[in-house]
Amino acid sequence: MTTVQNSQVIVVGVDFSSTSELALDRAFELAAERPQTVVHVVHIALVGPADGATDGARTEAGKELRRYVDERIAQYARTSALPADSLARVVVHVRCASPAEEIAQIAADLQADLVVVGTHGRRGLARLLIGSVAEGVVRLAPCPVLIVRPTAISEAPRIEPPCPRCVETRVATDGKEYWCEQHREHHGQRHTYHQGDRVSREVNLPLVLHR
């Protein structure tokens, strides 16, 4: 972890979205509890040598990030009734490669105590195509990762409670039947598993299925 006594390093990944604002505000909250904290804000910009970008484009991306962070600091100070100068020192970083890898690498370089990232809560095809930066950071970061997400995500699935009749069926048949008559067709033909099924999976033998 950090080598400076009583200090703490927090790395925040941002993409200028509403979830970035939540992640940044959460980092500010944590930093306000310990004045020595330094918050490092990382943005992955679509500039770089591979895109034919000049140093000027990279510099402009850094200025844009700095403006964004200063606005968030001022906004947080207003809503939290704290003076802006009471917040932690904030350093900005612009990177141009894989978001998860760059955030994790900066966390390693700075010996960060914590990484804060937001998640959009995407599901289905959107998640498959875009991927999850938050999940990548969790896998790669050398320190704890705090995932911040909106309190309500419209795309989140609603997990239904078990069907009471299915539960009654399992109890009445001592686990030999799993589904009630209504759901039996949806879940396939009724069947029971035996201990041999577990062995067959472990040793790659044909599955013994009794109907």
LUMFI-926958 format. One record per residue (C-alpha): residue number from 1; x, y, z; residue in one letter. Coordinates in steps of 0.001 Angstrom, whole numbers, m for minus. Layout:
N
@num = NUM&px = X&py = Y&pz = Z&residu = a .
...
***
This chain:
211
@num = 1&px = 0&py = 0&pz = 0&residu = m .
@num = 2&px = 1006&py = 3656&pz = 141&residu = t .
@num = 3&px = 4323&py = 4426&pz = 1801&residu = t .
@num = 4&px = 3450&py = 7926&pz = 3037&residu = v .
@num = 5&px = 2327&py = 7794&pz = 6640&residu = q .
@num = 6&px = m1375&py = 8574&pz = 7287&residu = n .
@num = 7&px = m2002&py = 9044&pz = 3583&residu = s .
@num = 8&px = m4187&py = 7078&pz = 1218&residu = q .
@num = 9&px = m4390&py = 6768&pz = m2549&residu = v .
@num = 10&px = m7718&py = 6288&pz = m4329&residu = i .
@num = 11&px = m7920&py = 5683&pz = m8076&residu = v .
@num = 12&px = m11202&py = 6476&pz = m9854&residu = v .
@num = 13&px = m12069&py = 5497&pz = m13411&residu = g .
@num = 14&px = m14364&py = 7937&pz = m15244&residu = v .
@num = 15&px = m16002&py = 8182&pz = m18670&residu = d .
@num = 16&px = m18039&py = 11392&pz = m18126&residu = f .
@num = 17&px = m21234&py = 9381&pz = m17589&residu = s .
@num = 18&px = m23706&py = 9632&pz = m14711&residu = s .
@num = 19&px = m22122&py = 6583&pz = m13138&residu = t .
@num = 20&px = m18754&py = 8358&pz = m13311&residu = s .
@num = 21&px = m20255&py = 11145&pz = m11256&residu = e .
@num = 22&px = m21430&py = 8642&pz = m8658&residu = l .
@num = 23&px = m18006&py = 6990&pz = m8520&residu = a .
@num = 24&px = m16213&py = 10315&pz = m8222&residu = l .
@num = 25&px = m18566&py = 11572&pz = m5515&residu = d .
@num = 26&px = m18039&py = 8344&pz = m3580&residu = r .
@num = 27&px = m14281&py = 8810&pz = m3822&residu = a .
@num = 28&px = m14674&py = 12365&pz = m2531&residu = f .
@num = 29&px = m16739&py = 11090&pz = 400&residu = e .
@num = 30&px = m14037&py = 8625&pz = 1326&residu = l .
@num = 31&px = m11295&py = 11215&pz = 863&residu = a .
@num = 32&px = m13080&py = 13753&pz = 3058&residu = a .
@num = 33&px = m12779&py = 11333&pz = 5959&residu = e .
@num = 34&px = m8970&py = 11409&pz = 5672&residu = r .
@num = 35&px = m7476&py = 14769&pz = 4626&residu = p .
@num = 36&px = m4170&py = 13242&pz = 3484&residu = q .
@num = 37&px = m5893&py = 11236&pz = 752&residu = t .
@num = 38&px = m4936&py = 11814&pz = m2884&residu = v .
@num = 39&px = m7558&py = 10982&pz = m5511&residu = v .
@num = 40&px = m6244&py = 10005&pz = m8939&residu = h .
@num = 41&px = m8853&py = 10274&pz = m11696&residu = v .
@num = 42&px = m8281&py = 8162&pz = m14807&residu = v .
@num = 43&px = m10036&py = 8702&pz = m18138&residu = h .
@num = 44&px = m9500&py = 6525&pz = m21211&residu = i .
@num = 45&px = m9559&py = 8920&pz = m24163&residu = a .
@num = 46&px = m9897&py = 7957&pz = m27823&residu = l .
@num = 47&px = m6602&py = 9571&pz = m28726&residu = v .
@num = 48&px = m3159&py = 8143&pz = m29260&residu = g .
@num = 49&px = m544&py = 7327&pz = m31875&residu = p .
@num = 50&px = m2669&py = 4508&pz = m33295&residu = a .
@num = 51&px = m5355&py = 7066&pz = m34129&residu = d .
@num = 52&px = m2909&py = 9580&pz = m35591&residu = g .
@num = 53&px = m3496&py = 11911&pz = m32649&residu = a .
@num = 54&px = m987&py = 14642&pz = m31853&residu = t .
@num = 55&px = 383&py = 15618&pz = m28467&residu = d .
@num = 56&px = m1994&py = 18563&pz = m28648&residu = g .
@num = 57&px = m5002&py = 16251&pz = m28780&residu = a .
@num = 58&px = m3765&py = 14375&pz = m25738&residu = r .
@num = 59&px = m3177&py = 17647&pz = m23911&residu = t .
@num = 60&px = m6682&py = 18845&pz = m24767&residu = e .
@num = 61&px = m8130&py = 15593&pz = m23428&residu = a .
@num = 62&px = m6283&py = 16248&pz = m20184&residu = g .
@num = 63&px = m7687&py = 19768&pz = m19960&residu = k .
@num = 64&px = m11202&py = 18475&pz = m20562&residu = e .
@num = 65&px = m10762&py = 15931&pz = m17792&residu = l .
@num = 66&px = m9432&py = 18609&pz = m15448&residu = r .
@num = 67&px = m12459&py = 20822&pz = m16135&residu = r .
@num = 68&px = m14799&py = 17899&pz = m15523&residu = y .
@num = 69&px = m13121&py = 17043&pz = m12224&residu = v .
@num = 70&px = m13114&py = 20672&pz = m11036&residu = d .
@num = 71&px = m16834&py = 20930&pz = m11799&residu = e .
@num = 72&px = m17509&py = 17733&pz = m9839&residu = r .
@num = 73&px = m15464&py = 19013&pz = m6899&residu = i .
@num = 74&px = m17469&py = 22255&pz = m6857&residu = a .
@num = 75&px = m20758&py = 20364&pz = m7150&residu = q .
@num = 76&px = m19808&py = 17968&pz = m4373&residu = y .
@num = 77&px = m18755&py = 20858&pz = m2132&residu = a .
@num = 78&px = m22131&py = 22552&pz = m2639&residu = r .
@num = 79&px = m24222&py = 19471&pz = m1929&residu = t .
@num = 80&px = m22105&py = 18289&pz = 1004&residu = s .
@num = 81&px = m21726&py = 21716&pz = 2626&residu = a .
@num = 82&px = m17946&py = 21279&pz = 2583&residu = l .
@num = 83&px = m15482&py = 23879&pz = 1303&residu = p .
@num = 84&px = m13930&py = 22762&pz = m1960&residu = a .
@num = 85&px = m10409&py = 23109&pz = m534&residu = d .
@num = 86&px = m11257&py = 20622&pz = 2212&residu = s .
@num = 87&px = m11347&py = 17796&pz = m311&residu = l .
@num = 88&px = m8381&py = 15641&pz = m1140&residu = a .
@num = 89&px = m5789&py = 16621&pz = m3680&residu = r .
@num = 90&px = m6941&py = 15400&pz = m7082&residu = v .
@num = 91&px = m4613&py = 14355&pz = m9907&residu = v .
@num = 92&px = m5872&py = 13571&pz = m13404&residu = v .
@num = 93&px = m4536&py = 10977&pz = m15842&residu = h .
@num = 94&px = m5432&py = 10414&pz = m19492&residu = v .
@num = 95&px = m4707&py = 7003&pz = m20987&residu = r .
@num = 96&px = m5454&py = 5576&pz = m24426&residu = c .
@num = 97&px = m5504&py = 1781&pz = m24079&residu = a .
@num = 98&px = m7853&py = m797&pz = m22556&residu = s .
@num = 99&px = m9841&py = 895&pz = m19753&residu = p .
@num = 100&px = m9684&py = m1977&pz = m17261&residu = a .
@num = 101&px = m5990&py = m2609&pz = m17859&residu = e .
@num = 102&px = m5032&py = 1059&pz = m17645&residu = e .
@num = 103&px = m6998&py = 1664&pz = m14452&residu = i .
@num = 104&px = m5490&py = m1426&pz = m12842&residu = a .
@num = 105&px = m1982&py = m470&pz = m14025&residu = q .
@num = 106&px = m2203&py = 3031&pz = m12571&residu = i .
@num = 107&px = m3452&py = 1524&pz = m9318&residu = a .
@num = 108&px = m378&py = m726&pz = m9301&residu = a .
@num = 109&px = 1999&py = 2101&pz = m10229&residu = d .
@num = 110&px = 669&py = 4323&pz = m7451&residu = l .
@num = 111&px = 359&py = 1528&pz = m4867&residu = q .
@num = 112&px = m3288&py = 2513&pz = m4515&residu = a .
@num = 113&px = m5294&py = 1586&pz = m1446&residu = d .
@num = 114&px = m8588&py = 1505&pz = m3340&residu = l .
@num = 115&px = m10031&py = 1694&pz = m6847&residu = v .
@num = 116&px = m13519&py = 3134&pz = m7369&residu = v .
@num = 117&px = m15396&py = 2476&pz = m10613&residu = v .
@num = 118&px = m18998&py = 2794&pz = m11694&residu = g .
@num = 119&px = m21066&py = 233&pz = m13528&residu = t .
@num = 120&px = m23937&py = 843&pz = m15943&residu = h .
@num = 121&px = m25645&py = m2434&pz = m15094&residu = g .
@num = 122&px = m25900&py = m3486&pz = m18735&residu = r .
@num = 123&px = m27320&py = m6872&pz = m19564&residu = r .
@num = 124&px = m27789&py = m9091&pz = m22571&residu = g .
@num = 125&px = m26328&py = m8090&pz = m25942&residu = l .
@num = 126&px = m25155&py = m4658&pz = m24740&residu = a .
@num = 127&px = m23034&py = m6271&pz = m22066&residu = r .
@num = 128&px = m21737&py = m8908&pz = m24470&residu = l .
@num = 129&px = m20657&py = m6312&pz = m27037&residu = l .
@num = 130&px = m19349&py = m3618&pz = m24718&residu = i .
@num = 131&px = m18116&py = m5770&pz = m21862&residu = g .
@num = 132&px = m17786&py = m4700&pz = m18272&residu = s .
@num = 133&px = m14902&py = m2427&pz = m17334&residu = v .
@num = 134&px = m15802&py = m2861&pz = m13681&residu = a .
@num = 135&px = m15449&py = m6630&pz = m13883&residu = e .
@num = 136&px = m12116&py = m6283&pz = m15660&residu = g .
@num = 137&px = m10813&py = m3925&pz = m12978&residu = v .
@num = 138&px = m11894&py = m6344&pz = m10241&residu = v .
@num = 139&px = m9928&py = m9130&pz = m11924&residu = r .
@num = 140&px = m6781&py = m7079&pz = m12569&residu = l .
@num = 141&px = m6447&py = m4504&pz = m9790&residu = a .
@num = 142&px = m3825&py = m5181&pz = m7115&residu = p .
@num = 143&px = m5995&py = m3638&pz = m4392&residu = c .
@num = 144&px = m9647&py = m3641&pz = m3259&residu = p .
@num = 145&px = m12166&py = m2343&pz = m5802&residu = v .
@num = 146&px = m15357&py = m501&pz = m4877&residu = l .
@num = 147&px = m18126&py = m811&pz = m7470&residu = i .
@num = 148&px = m20609&py = 2077&pz = m7518&residu = v .
@num = 149&px = m23865&py = 1822&pz = m9400&residu = r .
@num = 150&px = m27175&py = 3714&pz = m9565&residu = p .
@num = 151&px = m29708&py = 2833&pz = m6899&residu = t .
@num = 152&px = m32181&py = 1801&pz = m9600&residu = a .
@num = 153&px = m31142&py = 102&pz = m12842&residu = i .
@num = 154&px = m34011&py = m356&pz = m15277&residu = s .
@num = 155&px = m32281&py = m3244&pz = m17034&residu = e .
@num = 156&px = m31704&py = m5283&pz = m13897&residu = a .
@num = 157&px = m33577&py = m8609&pz = m13908&residu = p .
@num = 158&px = m36341&py = m9268&pz = m11431&residu = r .
@num = 159&px = m35806&py = m12593&pz = m9712&residu = i .
@num = 160&px = m39141&py = m14168&pz = m8861&residu = e .
@num = 161&px = m39686&py = m16204&pz = m5673&residu = p .
@num = 162&px = m40084&py = m19961&pz = m6080&residu = p .
@num = 163&px = m43460&py = m21310&pz = m7119&residu = c .
@num = 164&px = m45257&py = m22437&pz = m3936&residu = p .
@num = 165&px = m46714&py = m25454&pz = m5747&residu = r .
@num = 166&px = m43278&py = m26502&pz = m6969&residu = c .
@num = 167&px = m41989&py = m26263&pz = m3402&residu = v .
@num = 168&px = m44923&py = m28376&pz = m2179&residu = e .
@num = 169&px = m44187&py = m30941&pz = m4897&residu = t .
@num = 170&px = m40539&py = m31238&pz = m3854&residu = r .
@num = 171&px = m41513&py = m31674&pz = m214&residu = v .
@num = 172&px = m44292&py = m34165&pz = m951&residu = a .
@num = 173&px = m42065&py = m36333&pz = m3188&residu = t .
@num = 174&px = m38984&py = m36048&pz = m995&residu = d .
@num = 175&px = m37110&py = m34320&pz = m3823&residu = g .
@num = 176&px = m37948&py = m36908&pz = m6476&residu = k .
@num = 177&px = m39995&py = m34343&pz = m8409&residu = e .
@num = 178&px = m38904&py = m30711&pz = m8805&residu = y .
@num = 179&px = m41786&py = m29058&pz = m10643&residu = w .
@num = 180&px = m45517&py = m28756&pz = m10202&residu = c .
@num = 181&px = m47838&py = m29757&pz = m13028&residu = e .
@num = 182&px = m47971&py = m26212&pz = m14389&residu = q .
@num = 183&px = m44185&py = m25824&pz = m14698&residu = h .
@num = 184&px = m43276&py = m29411&pz = m15535&residu = r .
@num = 185&px = m43613&py = m28900&pz = m19284&residu = e .
@num = 186&px = m41530&py = m25728&pz = m19219&residu = h .
@num = 187&px = m38656&py = m27442&pz = m17404&residu = h .
@num = 188&px = m38723&py = m30618&pz = m19490&residu = g .
@num = 189&px = m39678&py = m34167&pz = m18741&residu = q .
@num = 190&px = m39744&py = m35103&pz = m15121&residu = r .
@num = 191&px = m36716&py = m36997&pz = m13941&residu = h .
@num = 192&px = m34770&py = m37992&pz = m10867&residu = t .
@num = 193&px = m31022&py = m37998&pz = m10409&residu = y .
@num = 194&px = m29035&py = m40695&pz = m8652&residu = h .
@num = 195&px = m25563&py = m40744&pz = m7200&residu = q .
@num = 196&px = m24290&py = m42305&pz = m10398&residu = g .
@num = 197&px = m25046&py = m39032&pz = m12167&residu = d .
@num = 198&px = m22391&py = m37222&pz = m10110&residu = r .
@num = 199&px = m19826&py = m39936&pz = m10825&residu = v .
@num = 200&px = m20587&py = m39858&pz = m14530&residu = s .
@num = 201&px = m19924&py = m36127&pz = m14684&residu = r .
@num = 202&px = m16650&py = m36409&pz = m12793&residu = e .
@num = 203&px = m15197&py = m39253&pz = m14877&residu = v .
@num = 204&px = m16801&py = m38188&pz = m18152&residu = n .
@num = 205&px = m18921&py = m41360&pz = m18463&residu = l .
@num = 206&px = m22377&py = m41392&pz = m20080&residu = p .
@num = 207&px = m24976&py = m39720&pz = m17893&residu = l .
@num = 208&px = m27390&py = m42142&pz = m16221&residu = v .
@num = 209&px = m30813&py = m40568&pz = m16404&residu = l .
@num = 210&px = m33935&py = m42245&pz = m15044&residu = h .
@num = 211&px = m37316&py = m41069&pz = m16188&residu = r .
***
